[in-house]
């Protein structure tokens, strides 16, 4: 019978099967140029993150003085294993460029073809020339604010919103003791003294962290938003019941007339809607404080005008206005650590996956962050905003 079998006994035995081919690790060469954008004080990688990357076999080149505004010296980076150079062109010639602010057209010109750029995109401040420059160099560009986490959230946006929300209350507490017009109020619940009244417009991450900070200091907090779902989520996250309301003009005006601080924390798809009119601001207390956190998308107070870190406030209708667009940059070290904590694990994972090409096949969240792929625009929002043709990345990379 065995002679009729076309296979030997050895061939009929179960054979080993190779289920997966081990991925080839990629070695990264990362360039960190000095930020040149006005008011930008952050850096993408802390010395600790550089230590971790170098320990995994990667190279990091930093332009001299790049970390000084975040209180990190060149020596700290050098001790961490980074290469320090005064040659800006040398940094921009690295295959991977890490920046907080998006690169300028001049900086893109210094880059090599097929460079990978990881930075913010700041869609509202960009021009068409920026995307044309990326296309000319066939650059692959990844935006912090588009990267998704495992739960579908945007970690970079969330992290910086946490800083902006917490900071808005701390800034307001400083401004209330302004000698010229400030009310001399302490933002705290002191026995026998009525608590400070704070109105927050919006119920997202900025509003949540502003409310947490204000409540922690003992203030009375009122939150307004048109989404019942967001208001409910905010209350659940605060673990206590606070005053919440939809945006009804009469209720909002009454609260603004009584409040000491008003914080604008709304987000719109394009421009933030104006919720508080100039007439409403005129009815606010003399010496009250407005912190318009959403000024970078237009602001939700009609009286808001963009200010700078050097001259952050102005007084209008006897109300102090603070309208600085980049609040996290004021706390540059905290913001740098926060960005570094998000970016460095992605870089290590990208290298383990075998480079950006393999990484975006393995990681959907990272793929969502790509808005330019080898000179092709792959983000629908950017395409609609600038009327540029785009390709669906899922049809290019699969």
SEBAKOL-225062 format. One record per residue (C-alpha): x, y, z; residue in one letter. Coordinates in nm, 4 decimals, decimal comma. Example, Ala and Ser with C-alpha at 12.3 -4.5 7.8 and 13.67 -1.06 7.14 Angstrom:
2
((1,2300; -0,4500; 0,7800); 'a')
((1,3670; -0,1060; 0,7140); 's')
This chain:
398
((0,0000; 0,0000; 0,0000); 'x')
((0,2816; 0,2355; 0,0939); 'x')
((0,4394; 0,1842; -0,2491); 'x')
((0,1289; 0,3403; -0,4097); 'x')
((0,1648; 0,6641; -0,2082); 'x')
((0,3348; 0,9396; -0,4127); 'x')
((0,4836; 1,0997; -0,0934); 'x')
((0,7455; 0,9668; 0,1459); 'x')
((0,6683; 0,9319; 0,5154); 'x')
((0,8948; 1,2355; 0,5839); 'x')
((0,7009; 1,4526; 0,3368); 'x')
((0,3700; 1,3656; 0,5025); 'x')
((0,4910; 1,4888; 0,8417); 'x')
((0,3758; 1,8454; 0,9438); 'x')
((0,6300; 2,0980; 0,8250); 'x')
((0,7416; 2,4240; 0,9871); 'x')
((0,5785; 2,7296; 0,8386); 'x')
((0,7210; 3,0810; 0,8343); 'x')
((0,4196; 3,2929; 0,9308); 'x')
((0,5855; 3,6345; 0,9319); 'x')
((0,8995; 3,7819; 0,7877); 'x')
((1,0749; 3,9920; 1,0531); 'x')
((1,0626; 4,3612; 0,9718); 'x')
((1,3897; 4,5285; 0,8886); 'x')
((1,4656; 4,7993; 1,1448); 'x')
((1,5362; 5,1405; 1,0033); 'x')
((1,7975; 5,3805; 1,1411); 'x')
((1,6768; 5,7400; 1,1569); 'x')
((1,8866; 6,0533; 1,1088); 'x')
((1,6835; 6,3368; 1,2632); 'x')
((1,7519; 6,7085; 1,2238); 'x')
((1,6199; 6,9638; 1,4787); 'x')
((1,6624; 7,3170; 1,3422); 'x')
((1,6219; 7,6295; 1,5533); 'x')
((1,2679; 7,7718; 1,5456); 'x')
((1,2591; 8,1027; 1,3614); 'x')
((0,8848; 8,1754; 1,3772); 'x')
((0,7827; 8,4754; 1,5838); 'x')
((0,6994; 8,3859; 1,9471); 'x')
((0,7809; 8,0147; 1,9046); 'x')
((0,9832; 7,8942; 2,2032); 'x')
((0,9220; 7,5184; 2,1995); 'x')
((1,1332; 7,2296; 2,0709); 'x')
((1,0166; 6,8850; 1,9546); 'x')
((1,2571; 6,6652; 2,1497); 'x')
((1,3856; 6,6971; 2,5053); 'x')
((1,7383; 6,5722; 2,5961); 'x')
((1,5752; 6,2641; 2,7582); 'x')
((1,3999; 6,1805; 2,4304); 'x')
((1,7300; 6,2250; 2,2431); 'x')
((1,8999; 5,9846; 2,4897); 'x')
((1,6313; 5,7248; 2,4147); 'x')
((1,6612; 5,7673; 2,0358); 'x')
((2,0430; 5,7499; 2,0398); 'x')
((2,0282; 5,4388; 2,2622); 'x')
((1,8162; 5,2744; 1,9912); 'x')
((2,0850; 5,3445; 1,7297); 'x')
((1,9487; 5,6652; 1,5745); 'x')
((2,1338; 5,9911; 1,5008); 'x')
((2,0071; 6,3323; 1,6091); 'x')
((2,1562; 6,6599; 1,4814); 'x')
((2,0526; 6,9832; 1,6539); 'x')
((2,1222; 7,3412; 1,5517); 'x')
((2,3115; 7,5235; 1,8266); 'x')
((2,0793; 7,7148; 2,0602); 'x')
((1,7632; 7,5358; 1,9411); 'x')
((1,6592; 7,4383; 2,2937); 'x')
((1,7595; 7,7534; 2,4849); 'x')
((1,4118; 7,9113; 2,4833); 'x')
((1,2805; 7,5884; 2,6401); 'x')
((1,5578; 7,6008; 2,9053); 'x')
((1,7640; 7,3207; 2,7470); 'x')
((2,1333; 7,3917; 2,6831); 'x')
((2,3458; 7,2597; 2,3956); 'x')
((2,5545; 7,0722; 2,6555); 'x')
((2,2455; 6,8810; 2,7752); 'x')
((2,1761; 6,7716; 2,4174); 'x')
((2,5410; 6,6909; 2,3553); 'x')
((2,5546; 6,4794; 2,6740); 'x')
((2,2390; 6,3026; 2,5529); 'x')
((2,4246; 6,1975; 2,2359); 'x')
((2,3096; 6,4595; 1,9866); 'x')
((2,5404; 6,6215; 1,7314); 'x')
((2,5460; 7,0034; 1,7679); 'x')
((2,6107; 7,2248; 1,4658); 'x')
((2,5965; 7,5973; 1,3839); 'x')
((2,5332; 7,5161; 1,0160); 'x')
((2,1594; 7,5533; 0,9506); 'x')
((2,1869; 7,3984; 0,6017); 'x')
((2,3523; 7,0897; 0,7491); 'x')
((2,0551; 7,0365; 0,9841); 'x')
((1,8036; 7,0799; 0,7006); 'x')
((1,9933; 6,8236; 0,4902); 'x')
((1,8956; 6,5439; 0,7365); 'x')
((1,6513; 6,2821; 0,5973); 'x')
((1,4029; 6,3502; 0,8824); 'x')
((1,3269; 6,7080; 0,9937); 'x')
((1,1461; 6,7758; 1,3228); 'x')
((0,9928; 7,1206; 1,3811); 'x')
((0,7204; 7,2684; 1,5990); 'x')
((0,6160; 7,5353; 1,3493); 'x')
((0,5795; 7,4338; 0,9833); 'x')
((0,8950; 7,5083; 0,7783); 'x')
((0,9067; 7,8252; 0,5720); 'x')
((0,9462; 7,8147; 0,1921); 'x')
((1,3139; 7,9202; 0,2356); 'x')
((1,3696; 7,6321; 0,4793); 'x')
((1,2070; 7,3853; 0,2399); 'x')
((1,4542; 7,5014; -0,0290); 'x')
((1,7409; 7,3925; 0,2005); 'x')
((1,6002; 7,0381; 0,2288); 'x')
((1,6990; 6,7432; 0,0128); 'x')
((1,4548; 6,5670; -0,2191); 'x')
((1,2287; 6,3041; -0,0546); 'x')
((1,2825; 6,4434; 0,2986); 'x')
((1,0365; 6,3476; 0,5738); 'x')
((0,9074; 6,6573; 0,7590); 'x')
((0,7280; 6,6195; 1,0929); 'x')
((0,5789; 6,9441; 1,2246); 'x')
((0,2528; 7,1259; 1,2894); 'x')
((0,0713; 7,2435; 0,9761); 'x')
((-0,1337; 7,5373; 1,1149); 'x')
((-0,3725; 7,5317; 0,8225); 'x')
((-0,5239; 7,8753; 0,8906); 'x')
((-0,1879; 8,0512; 0,8529); 'x')
((-0,0582; 7,8662; 0,5450); 'x')
((-0,0366; 7,9810; 0,1845); 'x')
((-0,0503; 7,7888; -0,1406); 'x')
((0,3241; 7,8485; -0,2008); 'x')
((0,4053; 7,6280; 0,1004); 'x')
((0,2377; 7,3248; -0,0587); 'x')
((0,3908; 7,4003; -0,3990); 'x')
((0,7367; 7,4022; -0,2343); 'x')
((0,6673; 7,0637; -0,0681); 'x')
((0,5529; 6,9191; -0,4020); 'x')
((0,8643; 7,0473; -0,5835); 'x')
((1,0930; 6,8639; -0,3366); 'x')
((0,8690; 6,5494; -0,3370); 'x')
((0,8541; 6,5753; 0,0417); 'x')
((0,6524; 6,3492; 0,2706); 'x')
((0,4977; 6,5662; 0,5437); 'x')
((0,3370; 6,4583; 0,8690); 'x')
((0,1284; 6,6981; 1,0823); 'x')
((0,1166; 6,6693; 1,4636); 'x')
((-0,2444; 6,7824; 1,4770); 'x')
((-0,3621; 6,5107; 1,2333); 'x')
((-0,1979; 6,2120; 1,4111); 'x')
((-0,4578; 5,9866; 1,5748); 'x')
((-0,4239; 5,7717; 1,8870); 'x')
((-0,5558; 5,4165; 1,9382); 'x')
((-0,8872; 5,5568; 2,0686); 'x')
((-0,9323; 5,7855; 1,7656); 'x')
((-0,8420; 6,1067; 1,9518); 'x')
((-0,5743; 6,3578; 1,8476); 'x')
((-0,3014; 6,3361; 2,1176); 'x')
((-0,1018; 6,6482; 2,0187); 'x')
((-0,4098; 6,8721; 1,9962); 'x')
((-0,5451; 6,7332; 2,3239); 'x')
((-0,2166; 6,7772; 2,5075); 'x')
((-0,1680; 7,1398; 2,3995); 'x')
((-0,5355; 7,2127; 2,4735); 'x')
((-0,4791; 7,0867; 2,8289); 'x')
((-0,1930; 7,3362; 2,8677); 'x')
((-0,3956; 7,6232; 2,7149); 'x')
((-0,6966; 7,5489; 2,9390); 'x')
((-0,4950; 7,5338; 3,2599); 'x')
((-0,2882; 7,8390; 3,1599); 'x')
((-0,5946; 8,0534; 3,0776); 'x')
((-0,7059; 8,0503; 3,4430); 'x')
((-0,3531; 8,1126; 3,5753); 'x')
((-0,3075; 8,4063; 3,3349); 'x')
((-0,6461; 8,5479; 3,4420); 'x')
((-0,5417; 8,5280; 3,8087); 'x')
((-0,2301; 8,7347; 3,7261); 'x')
((-0,4275; 8,9941; 3,5278); 'x')
((-0,6835; 9,0451; 3,8057); 'x')
((-0,4111; 9,2015; 4,0208); 'x')
((-0,3040; 9,4383; 3,7412); 'x')
((-0,2200; 9,7675; 3,9198); 'x')
((-0,3661; 10,0028; 3,6559); 'x')
((-0,7109; 9,8517; 3,6010); 'x')
((-0,7145; 9,5075; 3,7682); 'x')
((-0,9628; 9,4484; 4,0487); 'x')
((-0,7070; 9,3200; 4,2989); 'x')
((-0,8963; 8,9934; 4,3370); 'x')
((-0,7436; 8,6652; 4,4515); 'x')
((-0,8698; 8,3739; 4,2445); 'x')
((-0,9482; 8,1531; 4,5426); 'x')
((-1,2218; 8,0646; 4,7856); 'x')
((-1,1264; 8,2501; 5,1015); 'x')
((-1,3472; 8,2035; 5,4078); 'x')
((-1,6049; 8,4813; 5,4341); 'x')
((-1,5204; 8,6219; 5,0873); 'x')
((-1,7529; 8,5560; 4,7878); 'x')
((-1,5748; 8,3285; 4,5348); 'x')
((-1,4550; 8,4609; 4,1993); 'x')
((-1,7028; 8,4078; 3,9132); 'x')
((-1,5681; 8,2513; 3,5917); 'x')
((-1,7608; 8,2029; 3,2663); 'x')
((-1,6240; 7,9521; 3,0136); 'x')
((-1,7629; 7,9505; 2,6589); 'x')
((-1,7142; 7,6074; 2,5016); 'x')
((-1,7028; 7,2572; 2,6512); 'x')
((-1,4044; 7,0872; 2,4843); 'x')
((-1,0632; 6,9937; 2,6274); 'x')
((-0,9563; 7,3590; 2,6798); 'x')
((-1,2788; 7,4303; 2,8704); 'x')
((-1,2482; 7,1105; 3,0764); 'x')
((-0,8960; 7,1918; 3,1989); 'x')
((-0,9842; 7,5576; 3,2562); 'x')
((-1,2812; 7,4456; 3,4666); 'x')
((-1,0681; 7,1920; 3,6620); 'x')
((-0,8080; 7,4598; 3,7432); 'x')
((-1,0679; 7,7222; 3,8362); 'x')
((-1,2596; 7,4790; 4,0595); 'x')
((-0,9335; 7,3680; 4,2204); 'x')
((-0,8658; 7,7307; 4,3137); 'x')
((-1,2170; 7,7655; 4,4574); 'x')
((-1,3875; 7,9760; 4,1879); 'x')
((-1,7524; 7,9501; 4,0823); 'x')
((-1,7608; 7,8162; 3,7240); 'x')
((-2,0323; 7,8469; 3,4570); 'x')
((-1,9910; 7,6681; 3,1237); 'x')
((-2,1828; 7,7495; 2,8048); 'x')
((-2,1935; 7,5361; 2,4894); 'x')
((-2,4536; 7,4431; 2,2284); 'x')
((-2,3756; 7,0705; 2,2542); 'x')
((-2,5545; 6,8916; 2,5393); 'x')
((-2,3281; 6,5891; 2,4766); 'x')
((-2,0111; 6,7972; 2,5336); 'x')
((-2,1581; 6,9616; 2,8439); 'x')
((-2,2541; 6,6217; 2,9863); 'x')
((-1,9080; 6,4775; 2,9106); 'x')
((-1,7414; 6,7778; 3,0768); 'x')
((-1,9507; 6,7347; 3,3928); 'x')
((-1,8729; 6,3626; 3,4022); 'x')
((-1,4987; 6,4317; 3,3622); 'x')
((-1,5095; 6,6906; 3,6412); 'x')
((-1,6872; 6,4408; 3,8694); 'x')
((-1,9142; 6,7154; 4,0010); 'x')
((-2,2194; 6,9115; 3,8990); 'x')
((-2,1515; 7,2686; 3,7887); 'x')
((-2,3636; 7,5350; 3,6189); 'x')
((-2,3993; 7,4449; 3,2500); 'x')
((-2,6174; 7,6062; 2,9852); 'x')
((-2,6733; 7,6160; 2,6127); 'x')
((-2,5820; 7,9449; 2,4433); 'x')
((-2,8912; 8,1496; 2,5261); 'x')
((-2,8226; 8,5211; 2,4929); 'x')
((-3,0215; 8,6302; 2,8007); 'x')
((-2,8602; 8,3723; 3,0352); 'x')
((-2,5121; 8,4345; 2,8914); 'x')
((-2,5439; 8,8139; 2,9261); 'x')
((-2,6573; 8,7809; 3,2891); 'x')
((-2,3561; 8,5585; 3,3678); 'x')
((-2,1116; 8,7904; 3,1873); 'x')
((-2,2417; 9,0926; 3,3821); 'x')
((-2,1619; 8,9131; 3,7100); 'x')
((-1,8366; 8,7386; 3,6178); 'x')
((-1,4784; 8,8421; 3,6960); 'x')
((-1,3217; 8,6279; 3,4192); 'x')
((-1,4593; 8,5137; 3,0808); 'x')
((-1,2703; 8,2463; 2,8855); 'x')
((-1,3372; 8,1817; 2,5155); 'x')
((-1,2703; 7,8152; 2,4402); 'x')
((-1,4900; 7,7425; 2,1386); 'x')
((-1,3853; 7,5745; 1,8157); 'x')
((-1,5491; 7,6092; 1,4775); 'x')
((-1,4827; 7,4128; 1,1588); 'x')
((-1,3430; 7,7247; 0,9915); 'x')
((-1,3755; 8,0535; 1,1809); 'x')
((-1,4803; 8,0403; 1,5464); 'x')
((-1,8315; 8,1869; 1,5721); 'x')
((-1,8631; 8,5202; 1,7559); 'x')
((-2,0675; 8,4395; 2,0642); 'x')
((-2,0094; 8,7523; 2,2755); 'x')
((-2,0926; 9,0812; 2,1038); 'x')
((-1,9361; 9,4184; 2,1840); 'x')
((-2,2610; 9,5244; 2,3543); 'x')
((-2,2311; 9,2268; 2,5904); 'x')
((-1,8699; 9,3209; 2,6707); 'x')
((-1,9835; 9,6788; 2,7495); 'x')
((-2,2112; 9,5333; 3,0205); 'x')
((-1,9244; 9,3466; 3,1936); 'x')
((-1,7714; 9,4730; 3,5203); 'x')
((-1,4939; 9,7294; 3,5077); 'x')
((-1,1605; 9,5459; 3,5401); 'x')
((-1,3043; 9,2074; 3,4369); 'x')
((-1,0722; 8,9822; 3,2332); 'x')
((-1,1321; 8,8184; 2,8932); 'x')
((-0,9001; 8,5347; 2,7848); 'x')
((-0,9792; 8,4453; 2,4229); 'x')
((-0,8035; 8,1095; 2,3784); 'x')
((-0,9566; 8,0573; 2,0321); 'x')
((-0,8161; 8,3832; 1,8885); 'x')
((-0,6018; 8,1772; 1,6445); 'x')
((-0,9256; 8,0849; 1,4631); 'x')
((-1,0849; 8,4280; 1,4910); 'x')
((-1,1945; 8,4441; 1,8557); 'x')
((-1,5439; 8,4197; 2,0038); 'x')
((-1,5492; 8,7753; 2,1499); 'x')
((-1,6291; 9,0530; 1,9037); 'x')
((-1,3836; 9,2856; 2,0798); 'x')
((-1,0872; 9,0442; 2,0529); 'x')
((-0,7744; 9,1461; 1,8591); 'x')
((-0,4577; 8,9363; 1,8243); 'x')
((-0,1856; 9,0290; 2,0767); 'x')
((0,1694; 8,9005; 2,1396); 'x')
((0,3590; 8,7475; 2,4337); 'x')
((0,5580; 9,0740; 2,4568); 'x')
((0,2410; 9,2898; 2,4709); 'x')
((-0,0322; 9,0400; 2,5620); 'x')
((-0,3175; 9,2653; 2,6778); 'x')
((-0,5239; 9,5673; 2,5838); 'x')
((-0,8194; 9,7368; 2,7542); 'x')
((-1,1471; 9,7881; 2,5704); 'x')
((-1,4750; 9,8965; 2,7319); 'x')
((-1,2911; 9,8887; 3,0685); 'x')
((-1,2324; 9,5136; 3,0267); 'x')
((-0,8815; 9,3597; 3,0109); 'x')
((-0,8403; 9,1451; 2,6953); 'x')
((-0,5719; 8,8739; 2,6637); 'x')
((-0,5681; 8,7443; 2,3045); 'x')
((-0,2345; 8,5671; 2,2449); 'x')
((-0,2766; 8,2930; 1,9793); 'x')
((-0,0023; 8,0579; 2,1018); 'x')
((-0,0580; 8,0244; 2,4792); 'x')
((0,1337; 7,6899; 2,5194); 'x')
((0,4513; 7,8615; 2,3918); 'x')
((0,4437; 8,0800; 2,7062); 'x')
((0,5080; 7,7597; 2,9019); 'x')
((0,7738; 7,6422; 2,6578); 'x')
((0,9361; 7,3724; 2,8721); 'x')
((0,6057; 7,2067; 2,9712); 'x')
((0,4837; 7,2230; 2,6106); 'x')
((0,8149; 7,0842; 2,4785); 'x')
((0,8017; 6,7875; 2,7178); 'x')
((0,4406; 6,7285; 2,6151); 'x')
((0,5205; 6,7316; 2,2402); 'x')
((0,8320; 6,5182; 2,2944); 'x')
((0,6296; 6,2562; 2,4849); 'x')
((0,3965; 6,2227; 2,1864); 'x')
((0,6553; 6,2354; 1,9043); 'x')
((0,9407; 6,0189; 2,0392); 'x')
((0,7344; 5,6936; 2,0747); 'x')
((0,6074; 5,7434; 1,7173); 'x')
((0,9677; 5,7860; 1,5932); 'x')
((1,0839; 5,4688; 1,7707); 'x')
((0,7849; 5,2755; 1,6377); 'x')
((0,8467; 5,4102; 1,2876); 'x')
((1,2071; 5,2874; 1,2991); 'x')
((1,1030; 4,9439; 1,4303); 'x')
((0,8490; 4,9155; 1,1476); 'x')
((1,1243; 4,9806; 0,8930); 'x')
((1,0767; 5,3505; 0,8141); 'x')
((0,7843; 5,5768; 0,7276); 'x')
((0,6737; 5,3622; 0,4295); 'x')
((0,6214; 5,0522; 0,6440); 'x')
((0,4999; 5,2507; 0,9467); 'x')
((0,2021; 5,4052; 0,7694); 'x')
((0,1012; 5,0603; 0,6439); 'x')
((0,1106; 4,9266; 1,0021); 'x')
((-0,0282; 5,2296; 1,1881); 'x')
((-0,3550; 5,3905; 1,0760); 'x')
((-0,3154; 5,6782; 1,3251); 'x')
((0,0201; 5,7690; 1,1737); 'x')
((-0,1189; 5,7349; 0,8218); 'x')
((-0,3911; 5,9841; 0,9155); 'x')
((-0,1157; 6,2345; 1,0032); 'x')
((0,0319; 6,2290; 0,6497); 'x')
((-0,0864; 6,5250; 0,4417); 'x')
((0,1875; 6,5110; 0,1750); 'x')
((0,3248; 6,1836; 0,0384); 'x')
((0,6279; 6,2047; -0,1971); 'x')
((0,5052; 6,5397; -0,3297); 'x')
((0,1379; 6,4404; -0,3568); 'x')
((-0,1252; 6,6124; -0,1415); 'x')
((-0,3206; 6,3447; 0,0467); 'x')
((-0,5396; 6,5451; 0,2865); 'x')
((-0,8943; 6,6363; 0,1856); 'x')
((-0,9245; 6,9310; 0,4301); 'x')
((-0,6088; 7,0959; 0,2896); 'x')
((-0,7253; 7,0316; -0,0675); 'x')
((-1,0664; 7,1930; -0,0034); 'x')
((-0,9108; 7,4897; 0,1800); 'x')
((-0,6619; 7,5759; -0,0966); 'x')
((-0,8409; 7,4283; -0,4004); 'x')
((-0,5505; 7,1933; -0,4760); 'x')
((-0,6073; 6,8463; -0,6315); 'x')
((-0,5395; 6,5608; -0,3919); 'x')
((-0,4999; 6,1809; -0,3911); 'x')
((-0,6514; 5,9491; -0,1331); 'x')
((-0,3557; 5,8020; 0,0610); 'x')
((-0,5442; 5,4736; 0,1012); 'x')
((-0,5270; 5,4290; -0,2771); 'x')
((-0,1516; 5,4991; -0,2821); 'x')
((-0,0470; 5,3116; 0,0333); 'x')
((-0,2202; 4,9823; 0,1169); 'x')
